[in-house]
């Protein structure tokens, strides 16, 4: 989407526009297909903030433990 915003597909079936905070923009690059942890806004359900991007080994571990459903 540009300008520090991405569209994410959530586990609850909704699509949300997520904002990448400034402290993550230059340090962590988020690409299409990455698994991220978001926090939906309390006052507007269709928007959220990205708080973490999982690496491939972390995603594999989460799948093995049953925390992710693909």
C-alpha positions in Angstrom: 0.0 0.0 0.0 3.0 2.3 0.6 3.8 5.0 3.2 4.2 2.4 6.0 0.8 0.7 5.5 0.0 -2.8 4.4 -3.1 -4.9 3.9 -3.2 -8.0 6.1 -5.5 -11.0 6.1 -6.3 -12.0 9.7 -7.1 -15.3 11.3 -10.7 -14.1 12.0 -11.3 -13.8 8.2 -11.2 -10.0 8.0 -8.8 -7.9 5.9 -7.3 -5.0 7.7 -5.1 -2.1 6.8 -2.1 -2.2 9.2 0.3 0.5 10.0 4.0 -0.2 10.4 5.3 1.9 13.2 8.4 4.1 12.7 10.7 2.1 14.9 10.1 -1.0 12.6 10.2 0.7 9.2 13.9 0.8 8.6 15.0 -2.1 10.8 12.5 -4.9 9.7 11.4 -5.3 6.1 8.0 -6.9 5.6 7.3 -8.7 2.4 4.3 -10.3 0.8 3.6 -13.7 2.5 5.3 -12.8 5.8 3.5 -13.8 9.0 3.0 -10.7 11.3 1.5 -10.1 14.7 -1.0 -7.2 14.7 -3.1 -5.4 17.3 -6.5 -4.2 16.0 -7.5 -0.7 16.9 -10.2 -0.6 19.6 -12.2 2.2 18.0 -11.9 1.2 14.3 -12.0 -2.6 13.7 -10.8 -2.4 10.1 -7.4 -0.9 11.0 -4.4 -2.3 13.1 -0.8 -1.8 14.1 2.0 -4.3 13.2 4.0 -5.2 16.3 6.1 -8.2 15.2 7.2 -10.0 12.0 8.0 -13.7 12.4 11.0 -15.3 10.7 10.7 -18.6 8.8 12.1 -20.8 11.7 9.6 -19.1 14.1 6.7 -19.7 11.7 7.7 -23.4 11.4 7.8 -23.7 15.2 4.4 -22.1 15.6 3.0 -24.5 13.0 4.4 -27.5 14.7 3.0 -26.4 18.1 -0.4 -25.8 16.5 -0.6 -22.1 17.0 -1.0 -21.3 13.3 -3.7 -22.6 11.0 -2.9 -22.4 7.2 
